[in-house]
């Protein structure tokens, strides 16, 4: 890990680096759009032939707007998305006020971002690689907030990112958990506290 990221100064937050982050986001979004094309073909063929990929996807994460047969993994993914997004926001706040960012902070940031990228991939298969999914608001938002975090350690050496925007994804993950019925056994007081924290 480089020392450039871990010492906060004005060189670590400038418009050139922000422009590089936005360029990386645009390139990643276009690359994901291209990657989604063969994924679409594979998923649609698997669905038509009732193949193994379709069966696994339908069972674990669902297909399109249909919920999966086993909902536990989907609820777990929403919960982990909520936790990862909240962690990224808390670390962004910490990096904003700290003079030096410890190495553990960058590692946790990277791990939470990697999980969000994994969740994006699960959804890409859930929606069968559709361009509608790749270019919808949530997916584009994920790319905008995650790609700079994944690149900040080695490619674009800056502590400044769009990590604070993950609070919106944390709220969305909570709303999906609430709508799915996964929080039916949780008391109203606990839900209100969670919502207030978000």
Secondary structure as UniProt FT lines:
FT   HELIX           3..6
FT   HELIX           10..12
FT   HELIX           15..48
FT   TURN            49..50
FT   HELIX           52..60
FT   TURN            64..65
FT   HELIX           72..97
FT   HELIX           103..126
FT   TURN            127..129
FT   HELIX           131..134
FT   HELIX           137..151
FT   TURN            152..155
FT   HELIX           163..165
FT   HELIX           166..180
FT   TURN            181..185
FT   HELIX           188..197
//
